[in-house]
Amino acid sequence: MTDTTAEPRPTERRSATRSLLRLWPYVRPVRGRLIAAACAAVLASCAGLVIPLVLKWMVDGPVAAHDPSGVWLGGVVVLLLGTTEALLFWARRALVARPLTRVEADLRAALYHRLQRLPVAFHDRWPSGQLLSRATTDLMLLRIFLAFPLTFLLVNGVTIVVGFAILLTQQWTLGLVLLAPVAPLIVLCRYFEERYSQAARTAQDQVGDLTTVVEESVLGIRIVKGFGRHRGQERAFAALAGGLRGTELRKAGLLGTLWALIMILPELAVGAALVLGVARVADGELSAGTLVAFLSTALALRWPVESIGFLLAVTNESATATDRVFEVMDAEPEADRPRTAAAVAPGEHDGLRLEGVEFRYPDAPADAPPVLRGIDLHIRTGETMALVGTTGSGKTTLTALVPRLHEATAGRITLDGLDIAALPRDRLRELVAVAFEDPTLFSADVAENVLMGAPHAREEDLRRALAVAQAGFVDALPDGPRTQVGEQGLSLSGGQRQRLALARAVVGEPRFLILDDPLSALDVHTEALVEAALREVLATTTALVVAHRPSTVLLADRVALLSGGRVAAVGTHHELLRQSREYASLMSGEPTGGRPR
């Protein structure tokens, strides 16, 4: 199972504003509609603030003068203002719906684009559930932020400023009473914002961990059931879900406390203003209409003030979501080195060369020895070389260096004299085809999976590749090559998946072929048939084949023995049987110290 704690966690929290500003390149193309939507919302909110002024006129005028026609006129004006407010809010929603789905789609496409171009070392470190949660939950949070909090932080801010300006204009002494809670509210918001941000980040990371566990359990359901580990998986899931629940409760507690304080303090101020206002009306210092307008305006400001806690909470969650998305976007993609004269030494028929190649994993301790060191190999054009060695000797790592799935940390690798570091990756992977011991198939049909190795191949190329891989079972599938193989190809046996992976490697007739123990899951009879067909393919390409069985080794012209990260011997199979005790032990299945045969 994947270690869900492997993903790097940030050591410091950036400001929410600075994080959210990173969305600007994606928002910029639709900024016109967003500005228009914000203006519509501001106008709607301001229209609502005019209603208390109409009420003041009605109370001090028509109502006081017992003028029914004036009351009807005021009612019509209030109705028109309310209708205008509703239409403007509808216009805001209509303006933002389409552009914000575009922003979300662009962000998701950019994230997926970056994931496809990040090196294998990055994907080795990051649990897939963490990446999945960033591409789904976090991007959904960003769309919600752009649709609601972003606009209403502005709208409510303008509404509060305009509303208090009206209050101070109407009766400045009562307005100051309502302004009294502002300073405590700012302090409270700042205090809770920092703690809520930390809780929000923890919750979003825990969602990623939970997603990883679910994904692993689904993909590994055969192992879980086969070993009766469902209860263990349930306990692991329950522990993570419980941790997430605790974090969400902490978030709810913080938000509830903040919201309660944000509601209580303004309500106390409104109550105090009401008492003072009534007293002044009773003393004749204030008109009843002014008090009605004042209190109506104060009540109209309740939602803008009370919503601050909710808006800040969503904004902070969106800021942490932005941080999480850009942790992936900021990762260094695979980069092609600039082509230089020193890096390129073309040769027509030089084959595959490894010269002084060294490799260590990027996250390895500084004092750890390299996985590979001092690797010198020359596979001549049209030659097949078998790579053998004990488990952990570095065979798979070495084969991953040729298509640059990992980057050599020293030395160089050339294809017909061209340094692979100077070749564009697209061109390199046109020249080199790979088949791995653990084959990966996608949720597509058989033909699509095989033709990933040569997108422009024709039907006859597909048939030829399937024949080489002895994948005749394809014709017996319900829809032949158009049969959907299901997620990870789990509807097929291990040997069938491996044969399709081999077909994918040979379908494009590559100049260089890298095979990592491609026949390990085949029965003896099928292995013999595949080897016979594969000989014809190997005769026309330059190949490096990781081998564990003597039958696979015999496909090769020469053999390289890898031991302790170094090339210990190179020769034909029969030469190494005579000259190398370690090689003879590997081929015979005896312990390394056994006598060669």
C-alpha positions in Angstrom: 0.0 0.0 0.0 1.2 3.6 -0.7 2.6 5.6 2.2 0.1 8.4 2.4 2.5 10.5 4.4 5.1 10.6 1.6 3.7 13.8 0.1 5.7 16.9 1.1 3.9 19.2 3.5 4.5 22.9 3.5 6.5 24.3 6.4 5.1 27.8 6.4 1.8 29.4 5.5 1.7 32.1 2.9 -0.8 34.9 3.1 -4.2 34.0 1.7 -4.1 37.1 -0.6 -0.7 36.2 -2.1 -1.8 32.6 -2.6 -5.1 33.6 -4.4 -3.3 36.1 -6.6 -1.7 33.2 -8.3 -5.1 32.5 -9.9 -4.9 35.7 -11.8 -3.5 34.3 -15.1 -6.5 32.0 -15.3 -9.0 34.6 -14.3 -7.6 37.4 -16.6 -9.3 36.1 -19.8 -12.8 36.4 -18.1 -12.1 39.5 -16.0 -14.6 41.6 -18.0 -17.5 39.4 -17.1 -16.4 39.1 -13.5 -16.1 42.9 -13.1 -19.5 43.3 -14.7 -21.0 40.7 -12.3 -19.4 42.5 -9.3 -20.7 45.9 -10.5 -24.2 44.3 -10.8 -24.0 42.9 -7.3 -22.8 46.3 -5.9 -25.6 48.1 -7.6 -28.1 45.6 -6.3 -26.8 46.0 -2.7 -26.9 49.8 -3.0 -30.5 49.6 -4.3 -31.4 47.7 -1.1 -29.8 50.5 0.9 -32.0 53.1 -0.7 -35.2 51.4 0.6 -34.7 52.7 4.2 -34.4 56.3 2.9 -37.8 55.8 1.1 -39.2 54.5 4.4 -37.9 57.6 6.2 -39.7 59.8 3.6 -42.9 57.8 4.0 -43.0 57.9 7.8 -42.0 61.6 8.1 -44.2 62.6 5.1 -47.3 60.7 3.9 -47.8 58.6 7.1 -47.4 61.7 9.4 -49.7 63.7 7.1 -52.2 60.9 6.7 -51.7 61.0 2.9 -52.7 57.6 1.4 -51.6 58.5 -2.1 -48.1 59.2 -0.8 -48.0 55.9 1.0 -49.0 54.1 -2.2 -46.3 56.0 -4.1 -43.7 55.0 -1.6 -44.8 51.4 -1.8 -44.4 51.4 -5.5 -40.9 52.9 -5.2 -40.0 50.2 -2.7 -41.4 47.5 -5.0 -39.4 48.8 -7.9 -36.2 49.0 -5.8 -36.7 45.4 -4.6 -37.3 44.2 -8.1 -34.2 46.0 -9.4 -32.2 44.4 -6.6 -33.4 40.9 -7.5 -32.8 41.4 -11.3 -29.3 42.7 -10.7 -28.4 39.7 -8.5 -29.8 37.4 -11.3 -27.6 39.2 -13.8 -24.6 38.6 -11.6 -25.2 34.9 -11.5 -25.8 34.8 -15.3 -22.6 36.7 -15.9 -20.3 34.4 -13.9 -21.7 30.9 -14.5 -20.1 30.2 -17.9 -16.7 32.0 -17.4 -16.1 30.4 -14.1 -16.6 26.9 -15.5 -14.1 27.9 -18.1 -11.6 29.0 -15.4 -12.0 25.7 -13.6 -11.6 23.7 -16.8 -8.4 25.7 -17.7 -7.0 25.1 -14.2 -7.8 21.4 -14.4 -6.3 21.1 -17.9 -3.1 22.9 -16.8 -2.8 20.7 -13.7 -3.2 17.5 -15.8 -0.8 18.9 -18.4 1.8 19.4 -15.6 1.2 16.0 -14.1 1.9 14.3 -17.5 5.2 16.2 -17.7 6.5 15.7 -14.2 9.3 13.1 -13.9 8.8 9.6 -12.6 10.6 10.5 -9.4 7.9 13.0 -8.6 5.1 10.4 -9.0 7.2 7.9 -6.9 7.1 10.3 -4.0 3.4 11.5 -4.2 0.5 9.3 -3.4 -2.0 9.2 -6.2 -4.9 10.1 -3.9 -3.2 13.4 -3.0 -2.9 14.3 -6.7 -6.5 13.2 -7.3 -7.9 15.3 -4.5 -6.1 18.4 -5.9 -7.5 17.8 -9.4 -11.1 17.4 -8.1 -11.9 18.8 -4.6 -9.4 21.6 -4.5 -10.3 22.9 -8.0 -14.0 22.8 -7.1 -13.2 24.9 -4.0 -11.5 27.5 -6.3 -14.6 27.7 -8.5 -16.8 28.2 -5.5 -14.5 31.0 -4.3 -14.5 32.8 -7.6 -18.3 32.5 -7.9 -19.3 33.7 -4.4 -16.7 34.8 -1.8 -14.5 36.8 -4.3 -17.5 38.9 -5.4 -19.2 39.2 -2.1 -16.1 40.2 -0.1 -16.1 43.2 -2.4 -19.9 43.6 -2.5 -20.3 43.3 1.3 -17.3 45.6 1.9 -18.8 48.3 -0.3 -22.2 47.7 1.2 -20.8 48.2 4.8 -18.9 51.3 3.8 -21.9 52.9 2.0 -24.3 51.8 4.7 -22.3 53.3 7.5 -21.8 56.5 5.5 -25.7 56.7 5.3 -26.0 56.0 9.0 -23.4 58.6 10.0 -25.2 61.1 7.6 -28.6 60.4 9.2 -27.4 60.5 12.8 -23.7 60.5 13.5 -23.9 59.8 17.2 -26.0 56.6 16.7 -23.7 55.7 13.8 -20.7 55.8 16.1 -22.5 53.4 18.5 -22.8 50.9 15.6 -19.2 51.4 14.6 -18.0 50.5 18.1 -17.7 46.7 17.4 -15.5 47.2 14.3 -12.1 47.1 16.0 -12.9 44.0 18.1 -14.3 42.3 15.0 -11.1 42.9 13.1 -9.0 41.5 15.9 -11.2 38.4 16.2 -11.2 37.8 12.4 -7.4 38.0 12.4 -7.1 35.6 15.4 -9.5 33.0 13.9 -8.2 33.3 10.3 -4.8 32.0 11.2 -6.1 29.0 13.1 -8.8 28.2 10.6 -6.2 28.3 7.8 -4.1 25.7 9.6 -7.2 23.5 10.2 -8.3 23.8 6.6 -4.9 22.8 5.2 -4.9 19.8 7.6 -8.4 18.7 6.5 -7.6 19.0 2.8 -4.4 16.9 3.2 -6.4 14.3 5.2 -8.9 14.2 2.3 -6.0 13.4 0.0 -4.8 10.6 2.3 -8.3 9.2 2.6 -8.7 9.3 -1.2 -5.4 7.3 -1.5 -6.6 4.6 0.8 -9.9 4.3 -1.1 -8.1 4.1 -4.4 -5.6 1.5 -3.2 -8.4 -0.6 -1.7 -10.4 -0.6 -4.9 -7.4 -1.3 -7.2 -6.1 -3.9 -4.8 -9.4 -5.5 -4.0 -8.2 -9.0 -5.1 -5.3 -8.8 -2.6 -7.6 -7.4 0.2 -10.1 -10.2 -0.3 -7.5 -12.9 -1.1 -5.7 -12.3 2.3 -8.9 -11.5 4.2 -7.6 -8.0 5.0 -10.9 -6.2 4.6 -11.2 -5.6 8.4 -7.7 -4.2 8.5 -8.5 -1.9 5.6 -11.7 -0.8 7.3 -9.7 0.0 10.5 -7.2 2.0 8.5 -10.0 3.9 6.7 -11.9 4.4 10.0 -8.7 5.9 11.6 -8.2 8.3 8.7 -11.9 9.2 8.5 -11.9 9.7 12.3 -9.0 12.1 12.0 -10.7 14.0 9.2 -13.9 14.2 11.3 -12.0 15.6 14.2 -10.4 18.2 12.0 -13.7 19.1 10.5 -15.2 19.4 14.0 -12.3 21.7 14.9 -13.0 23.8 11.8 -16.7 23.9 12.7 -16.0 25.0 16.3 -13.7 27.8 15.1 -16.2 29.0 12.5 -19.1 28.7 14.9 -17.3 30.7 17.6 -16.3 33.4 15.1 -19.8 33.6 13.7 -21.4 33.8 17.1 -19.1 36.7 18.1 -19.6 38.4 14.8 -23.4 38.2 15.3 -23.5 39.1 19.0 -21.3 42.2 18.9 -23.3 44.0 16.1 -26.6 42.9 17.7 -25.5 44.5 21.0 -24.6 47.7 19.1 -28.0 47.7 17.3 -29.8 47.2 20.6 -27.9 50.1 22.2 -28.6 52.3 19.2 -32.3 51.4 19.4 -32.5 52.4 23.1 -30.7 55.7 22.5 -32.7 56.4 19.4 -36.1 55.8 21.0 -35.1 58.0 23.9 -34.1 60.8 21.5 -37.4 60.4 19.6 -39.3 60.6 22.9 -37.4 63.8 23.7 -38.2 65.2 20.2 -34.5 65.4 19.2 -35.1 62.8 16.4 -37.9 62.1 14.0 -39.6 58.7 13.9 -38.8 58.4 10.2 -35.1 59.0 10.8 -35.1 56.3 13.5 -37.0 53.9 11.2 -34.5 54.5 8.4 -31.6 54.2 10.7 -32.7 50.9 12.1 -33.7 49.6 8.7 -30.3 50.5 7.3 -28.6 48.8 10.4 -30.7 45.7 9.9 -29.8 45.7 6.1 -26.2 45.6 7.1 -26.6 42.5 9.3 -26.0 40.0 6.5 -22.9 41.8 5.1 -21.4 41.9 8.6 -22.5 38.4 9.7 -21.3 36.8 6.4 -17.7 38.0 7.0 -16.9 34.8 9.0 -18.3 32.5 6.4 -16.6 34.4 3.5 -13.3 34.4 5.3 -13.6 30.7 6.0 -14.2 29.8 2.4 -11.5 32.3 1.3 -8.9 30.6 3.6 -10.0 27.1 2.4 -9.6 28.4 -1.2 -6.2 29.8 -0.4 -5.0 26.5 1.0 -6.5 24.7 -2.1 -4.5 27.2 -4.3 -1.4 26.3 -2.4 -2.0 22.6 -2.8 -2.7 22.9 -6.6 0.4 25.1 -7.1 2.6 22.7 -5.1 2.1 20.4 -8.2 2.2 23.2 -10.7 5.5 24.5 -9.3 7.2 21.1 -9.4 10.0 21.0 -12.0 8.8 19.2 -15.2 11.0 17.0 -17.3 13.3 19.4 -19.2 15.1 18.9 -22.4 18.7 20.2 -22.2 19.8 22.6 -25.0 21.5 20.9 -27.9 25.2 21.7 -27.8 28.1 20.7 -30.0 29.8 18.8 -27.2 26.6 16.9 -26.4 26.0 15.6 -29.9 28.4 13.3 -31.8 26.3 11.6 -34.5 27.2 8.2 -35.7 25.3 6.2 -38.3 25.6 2.7 -36.8 26.9 3.1 -33.3 24.0 1.4 -31.4 23.4 2.1 -27.7 26.3 3.2 -25.5 26.5 3.9 -21.8 29.7 5.7 -20.8 30.5 6.1 -17.1 26.8 6.2 -16.2 26.0 6.8 -12.5 22.6 7.2 -10.9 21.3 8.0 -7.4 17.7 8.7 -6.5 17.0 12.4 -5.8 15.7 11.8 -2.3 18.5 9.4 -1.3 20.6 10.4 1.7 23.8 12.3 0.8 26.0 9.6 2.1 24.2 6.7 0.4 26.1 5.0 -2.4 24.8 5.4 -6.0 22.4 2.7 -7.2 24.5 2.5 -10.4 28.1 3.6 -10.8 30.7 3.4 -13.6 28.4 1.7 -16.1 30.1 1.2 -19.4 28.2 -0.8 -22.0 28.1 -0.9 -25.8 25.2 -2.6 -27.6 26.0 -2.6 -31.3 23.4 -1.8 -33.9 21.1 -4.8 -34.4 22.5 -6.6 -31.3 20.4 -7.8 -28.4 22.1 -7.7 -25.0 20.6 -9.5 -22.0 21.0 -7.8 -18.6 21.1 -10.2 -15.6 21.8 -9.8 -11.9 20.4 -10.5 -8.5 17.3 -8.7 -7.2 18.3 -5.1 -6.2 21.3 -5.0 -8.5 19.9 -2.1 -10.5 18.7 -3.7 -13.7 15.3 -2.0 -13.8 16.8 1.3 -12.8 19.3 1.0 -15.7 16.7 0.3 -18.3 14.7 3.4 -17.0 17.7 5.6 -17.8 17.6 4.9 -21.6 14.1 6.5 -22.2 14.9 9.1 -19.5 12.2 8.0 -17.1 15.0 8.7 -14.7 18.0 11.1 -15.4 21.5 9.8 -15.1 23.4 11.8 -12.5 26.7 11.3 -14.2 28.1 9.9 -17.5 26.2 9.8 -20.7 24.0 7.5 -22.9 24.0 7.7 -26.7 21.9 6.3 -29.4 23.8 6.0 -32.7 26.1 8.7 -31.3 23.4 11.1 -30.2 23.5 12.0 -26.5 20.0 11.3 -25.2 20.2 14.3 -23.0 20.3 16.5 -26.1 17.4 14.8 -27.8 13.9 16.2 -27.4 11.9 13.7 -25.3 9.3 13.2 -27.9 12.0 12.2 -30.4 13.8 10.0 -27.9 10.6 8.1 -27.2 9.9 7.6 -30.9 13.3 5.9 -31.1 13.0 3.8 -27.9 10.1 1.5 -27.0 9.8 -0.1 -23.6 7.9 -3.0 -22.0 7.9 -3.3 -18.2 7.7 -6.4 -16.1 4.6 -5.1 -14.4 2.4 -4.2 -17.4 0.0 -1.3 -17.1 -3.2 -1.2 -19.2 -5.7 1.6 -19.4 -9.5 1.7 -19.3 -9.7 1.4 -23.1 -10.0 -1.3 -25.7 -7.3 -3.7 -26.6 -6.4 -1.9 -29.8 -6.1 1.5 -28.1 -3.8 0.0 -25.4 -1.5 -1.6 -28.0 -1.5 1.4 -30.4 -0.2 3.7 -27.7 3.1 2.4 -28.8 2.6 3.8 -32.3 -0.4 6.2 -32.6 -0.2 6.2 -36.5 0.1 2.5 -36.9 -2.4 0.7 -39.2 -4.6 -2.4 -38.6 -1.9 -4.7 -40.1 0.7 -3.3 -37.7 -1.7 -4.1 -34.8 -2.2 -7.6 -36.1 1.6 -8.1 -36.6 2.3 -6.9 -33.0 -0.3 -9.2 -31.5 1.1 -12.1 -33.5 4.6 -11.4 -32.2 3.3 -11.3 -28.6 1.3 -14.5 -29.2 -1.8 -12.6 -28.2 -4.3 -14.6 -30.2 -6.6 -14.7 -27.2 -7.7 -11.2 -28.3 -9.8 -12.7 -31.1 -11.7 -14.8 -28.6 -12.7 -11.7 -26.6 -16.4 -10.5 -27.0 -15.5 -7.7 -29.4 -12.1 -8.8 -30.5 -9.5 -6.0 -30.4 -12.3 -3.5 -29.6 -13.0 -5.2 -26.3 -12.7 -2.9 -23.3 -10.2 -4.4 -20.9 -11.3 -2.4 -17.8 -9.3 -0.5 -15.3 -5.7 -1.6 -15.0 -6.7 -4.5 -17.4 -7.8 -6.5 -14.4 -10.3 -8.4 -16.6 -7.3 -10.2 -18.2 -4.8 -12.6 -16.7 -1.3 -11.5 -15.8 0.1 -13.3 -18.8 -2.4 -11.7 -21.2 -1.6 -8.2 -19.8 2.1 -8.9 -20.3 1.6 -10.0 -23.9 -0.4 -6.9 -24.7 2.4 -4.8 -23.2 4.9 -6.6 -25.3 2.7 -6.0 -28.4 2.6 -2.3 -27.5 6.4 -2.1 -27.4 7.0 -3.8 -30.8 4.0 -2.3 -32.8 5.9 0.7 -33.9 9.0 -1.3 -35.1 11.3 0.9 -32.9 15.0 1.3 -33.6 15.8 0.6 -29.9 13.9 -1.8 -27.7 14.0 -2.0 -23.9 12.4 -5.0 -22.3 12.2 -5.5 -18.6 11.7 -9.3 -18.1 8.8 -9.2 -20.5 8.0 -12.9 -20.3 8.0 -13.5 -16.5 4.2 -14.1 -16.3 4.0 -16.6 -19.3 3.7 -20.4 -19.1 6.5 -22.4 -20.6 4.6 -23.2 -23.8 3.5 -19.7 -24.5 7.0 -18.4 -23.6 8.5 -20.6 -26.2 6.1 -19.3 -28.9 6.7 -15.7 -27.9 10.5 -16.2 -27.9 10.3 -17.7 -31.4 8.3 -14.7 -32.8 10.4 -12.2 -30.8 13.6 -13.4 -32.4 12.5 -12.0 -35.7 11.8 -8.6 -34.1 15.1 -8.5 -32.2 16.9 -9.3 -35.5 15.9 -5.8 -36.8 16.4 -3.7 -33.7 18.9 -2.8 -31.0 17.6 -4.3 -27.8 18.4 -4.4 -24.0 16.5 -7.2 -22.3 16.4 -7.7 -18.5 16.3 -11.5 -18.1 16.0 -13.9 -15.2 15.4 -17.2 -17.1 18.0 -19.0 -19.3 15.5 -19.2 -22.1 15.2 -15.4 -22.2 19.0 -15.0 -22.0 19.4 -17.2 -25.1 17.5 -14.6 -27.1 20.5 -12.3 -26.7 23.7 -12.1 -28.6 25.6 -11.1 -25.5 25.0 -10.8 -21.8 25.9 -8.2 -19.2 26.1 -9.2 -15.6 25.1 -6.4 -13.2 26.4 -6.8 -9.6 26.3 -4.2 -6.8 25.4 -1.4 -9.3 28.4 -2.2 -11.6 28.9 -4.3 -14.7 30.8 -7.3 -13.4 31.1 -9.2 -16.7 30.1 -9.0 -20.4 30.2 -11.9 -22.8 28.1 -14.6 -24.5 25.9 -16.9 -22.4 28.3 -19.8 -22.7 31.4 -17.6 -22.0 29.9 -16.3 -18.8 28.9 -19.7 -17.7 32.6 -20.7 -17.8 34.1 -17.5 -16.5 31.7 -16.2 -13.9 30.7 -18.1 -10.8 28.0 -15.5 -10.0 26.5 -15.8 -13.4 26.5 -19.6 -13.4 24.7 -19.5 -10.0 22.1 -17.1 -11.3 21.4 -19.3 -14.3 21.3 -22.5 -12.3 19.2 -21.1 -9.5 21.8 -22.0 -6.9 23.0 -19.6 -4.2 25.7 -17.2 -5.3 28.3 -19.2 -3.6 27.4 -22.4 -5.4 29.6 -24.2 -7.9 29.2 -23.2 -11.6 28.0 -25.8 -14.0 
